[in-house]
Amino acid sequence: MPGARVAPKPRRESAPEATHASRRRRGASSSNVTDDVFLYRLEAPRPLPVIDLRRTLSHCLLHPEQNLQLLWWLKKHFATLNLAYQLGTALTLAVVACPREIGRILGPVAALLSVMTVVSSLVTVSLDMLALLTRQYEFWFFSLTNLAAWVLLAFFLGDALRIVSLIPLWLGLQLIVALDANFRTFVAAVRSSVIVLLALLAIAALAFVRAIDTDQTRLDQAIPLPAVASVSLPLLGLFINTLMTLILFVLRTIYNKRKLLETRSGGSKIVRCQLFRSQLVLRPVRYPRTATMDVNTSSRIHVLQKQLGISAPVMTIASANDTAQHHQQITLVALRLSAVDSRKMLLQSWPLRGFERLPIAYLLALYTAGAAGLALSVATLALPSTSTSSVETQPSALQMAIPATGFILSVAFVTVFACASQREMLHALLLRNFAFLFALLHFSLACLCIADMLSWDYRCWAVAASFLWFHWVQLLDALAPPARRQLAFSKTLVVPVLLVLCVTMAVVVYASVVLPTDRSDLRERELLRFQVGQHVAVLDTKSMLISRLFTILFWMQRLVWDVVRDAFTRFWRFLHRMKTIDSVEDAQADEEELSVMRGSLEYFCPFDTFPGVRRRLSSLRMPVSSLSSLRRTSLTGRHRVRRLDSTALLSRLIVLDPEQRRRTRRGAFGQPMHPVPDDREARTRSLNGESTDYWVETVPGAVSPSDGWAKQAEPK
């Protein structure tokens, strides 16, 4: 394999050159980056944790021998339990849809079918990963949403025999929320989530048309607000809103794990986290490396990486006597944006000029226009309506000038930042970021409802301006550090915009719920009305607006907290005047830390996973000889599996010949399924002109302590 040539580092400067360079570096210490640096890479700002996969409920509560017996029993019978869980989910849907008398009979049966699968998954969940998940805002958001949905459905049913069938489904959906910690059964959980999604859609449709067999007074029940005696919150609308949020979450889970649905085997060893994510920071690449590998070598290395399960850029080498494989390092998944070129802006003719700061007059005009546009857009919402129930009047010139001016100034301000955005990061945010797409969907529906309730008059210009400001806040991660320095932008400037957006949404909710129509000028309109049997379903703009604004307000609290905390930290440093080099570097790292984009994390599971129904059926069709030759992975992980650094793997790794490439593989590391010979010397093979040890004794890529990487075969 041709080696990779690394460009040498520049020589140390002579005395006059070194003096000049040191002065220039000190002059640019505030920016922490020299002017000629334009290439950045996305990294985790802090070290990632190490988890102990052995710490589960079964390990803590049972004796080691009893725990091992339980794991073997689950390994053998989990496919049957998973099938029973899917049947129990279908029966739970029948409990909700069928008449009350039939539901009382099916309820306990559905609970008995599903409870064993849920309990077996709960006792094998990693407690360390679960503790890490509790620090994530999204985990609590979806957990509380899940709890509220099933509590409301239990209130609607009002029958203990039917309510008992909801408990396994609630716990099963909670296991999908905590899927990052479910390393034993995560493949089966992803495949079962398809059944759960269909059940959620059916229950939402039944609740919308009020076809649940229960007392209609329960469906009409509302929660009175203590602040306003005449206003109450309808429980049915809250239930449908929580179900729609859960449906979007399960859809996202199925889409992200869609490759697990396509594979025949459930024995995946790389657990990709969905809620536990790492913050990212843009760090400059001062000395980029240049490689001279040809196309075939690069393609071969990429295929080999996929076979070995290597998708994180950095992995640690385990020591030769390391047998504690239950300790696993969480690694950052290799990003699609391996390097960010700050010169690739959306506007290709953007003035680079060494990324110098723009003139003060231009910056003053830019931020003045932005502040004026935001203020005028907020003031527009306080203007009176031009139409009443009986007569419609034309707005005055001043009433038209205020929203139009605010919208034009907002467009000018946001357009400048959009033109300075990095194209690849902007594309990643717009098309591949769930946090942005989830918030965009809810905020877009809320803006449409507000515009309809305003009768599409001149105040809709303010709604359009708020839509632009919302995008400006969500897409600021696409602004590369050189562009931020050009525009003299700081994350502190986001605080007033976020506060204005949140206060405006809260005021709109208050006006639509509390104030009468003649005072709020927000007119409710029915969008959809149809009748199913004796039940009438109505979809109006007011209920949709309130549910969307409530969801987006709670969803944006993490972003608000991060931005406000960062602003407070900078203000605190400014008061204490921390002028040391370390503080400057820390402040600059915080400045370039991304707010919306998160890095995907993963960890390796050395233990055996429990197969689902699909893998069990495929194994039944295999011949007996093939089953006897399968190399089982340890349930306790006491064998040696050492993960090597990707640089070492790719520099001296052997490429398999076509005969070995045709052999059946199993697991993320691609272990062969054929029996291993006893004689170590006889297993020495010659590949690509080199004689190396047969590397299947433990795992491909494991270093032999005695022989090393490329030991020449010695004849007996």
Phi, psi and omega in degrees: 000127179296139182281165179265129180264126182257131179296132181291153177288150180296149182291159177292138184288159173288178186299310179295320180293322179294322179296316179295319180293321179293323176296318180295322178293322177293326178290332180258017181294334179294328178269344175065007181218135176285165187291335185272002179271119179232352182258131182231157175230150180270125181223165173280131184290337183228158179299142180276149186283166173248131183248152176256103183288347179284339182281093175233173178296321179293325179289326181280330186263334186252161172291151181306320179292320177294322178296318179294320177296322177296319180294320177295320179294318178293324177299325184277325190245006185291331178298320177293320178296322180293321176296321177295325178294319178294321176294322177295324176295319177295322178291327176296321175297321177293327177297319180287324186273330185280168175299165187297321182294318179289323180297326178293333178278318183282338184300305178297326178295316178297322179293318180294325180290329188262339192290326183293320178295318180294317181294318179295327176286324180293321183285348179252012179282139178289122181287328178294315178292326177295324176293324176291325179293328180293348176270358181263133181294322182296328179297315179289326179299309182284331178293315178292324176297318178297316179296317181296322182297312184283332174294319178294319178294323176296323177294321180293320181291314176063028183220125185296322181292330176274329180293327183297335178285343181278339185295312177298325180291323175296314179293323177295320177290328176292327175293329174291323176296319179264038184295335180297330181269353184265074186278343180279318189236026186291332179291315177294327179293322179294319180290328177286339180294339176295317177295320179296322179297316178297322178294320178295318178297318180292319179293321177297320178294320178295321179290326181293320179270004177058043182261015177277132181284092179205177176291129182295338177294330177290322178291331179272001183293145179222153179265118178288140178272127182296330183290325182233118186290330186270004184242138179220160182254115181292133183287326181295318177295322177295322180294316179295323179295317178294323178295320179295324176295317178294324178296318177297321180294316180293323175299318178296320179297315180295321181292317181291329181256025186296334179292331177290335178285336184271334184285151179279329184261145177259013185268041178291142184249351178257117181263111179270121182284147179247328178255325178279107182231160182255145171291153183242151178224142177270118180240141185288146174259104186278322181235084180294140180272147179242129181252152181243023180284144179280181184292319182295319179296318180296318179294320180295321179293321180296317178295320180294323175300317180295322180292324181275357179076022182268112175228003176255141185290333184232128175226148182267150179269123178286149179288166185292332181256021182274115177245359181275072183280356175286346173273117184235136178275127174285130184240156178275128180293141177301120185281153174294326176271082180293326177217138181252115177270110184291349179278344180276080181266165180297320173266108186293336179267021179297134182291108180282297178049047180068018180057040176282155180295138180294161181303149183298321181296320179294316180295321179295318178293323181296308183287333174293318177296320179295316179295319179293320178296320178293317181294317180292326179293321177291321180293334181296325182293342179271355181285154181287160179281155179264359182227141174241187181290339185244326186224151179236128183246160177272138179290153179285171180296323179293320179296327177281329184288322184296306180292324180294317179295317178298320180292318181295317179294323178294319178297318180297317181293312183292326181296322179299315179291326178293320179293330180274001182283148177284130191296315184292320178291324177295320178295320179295323179289318185287330189244339188233008182254115183292321181299318179290315182293322178296314179292323180296319180299311182291319182290325178295316177297322178295320179295320178296320179293319179296316179297322178291322179288338174274007179063024177054044179266197187293341179288349177293341174298323177292324177295318177295322178295319177295327175297321177293317180294326176297317176296323179299319180291319185284336186253017180288343177294337179284356179273112182289158181303319176298321178292327176295320178291324177298318183270003182052045185265142176226150179296344177296332180291345180282337185301308180297326180293316178296318179295320179296318179296315181294317179295321179297317178296320178295321179294321179296318177297317179297317182292322182283335183264315189268309187285149174289167185295324182289341178264323182274341183059025176250107187260121180287143180220139178282127178267327185209135176215125175210162186240131177240103185068239177263004184255137179247126178253133182230131175241116183239165183289329183293311180295321178295319180296313183295317181294320180292319181291322176298317180296315183289329177295315179289326182290327184274002182293327178296316178296319178297317181296316180297316183290316180294320178296319178296319178295319179294321179296319179292321178294322178294319177294324179294322179293322181272355175052062178277103187251015179283166182294320182297319181293324178295318179293321178294319179295322180290324177295320177293327181293325183265007177285133186281151185259319185259317181289136178232150179270135178286141181242158178207164175213157182267136179254106179282351182275168177278143179259156182271127184284158175265194183292320185294319180289325179295319179293322179291327178289332178291334180276352181281149177293159183294324180297323178291323180292326181287339182265002180290134174271113183284144173272142185295140177285334181258352176072032183271355175280165183270118174231110185248126179271129184258161176293141184296329179295317179293322180294320186275348183272327184228018182283145184269137177271131184286148176281169183301328181294316179287332181291337181278350184286151182292138180241159181214138175088170183289336180267000175068044180289134177295153183262001182277157180294148184266128178296161182276323184283119181289322181292326181289343181270007178284128185234159180250116180232129179058034176083000180242146176260119182229162177294147177290116197266026180254012182297319174242289183210141175304127181105353180282139182271131175282125184296332184267327189258336181080198188278307190233056179286134178286139181292131179257123180290146178290000000 
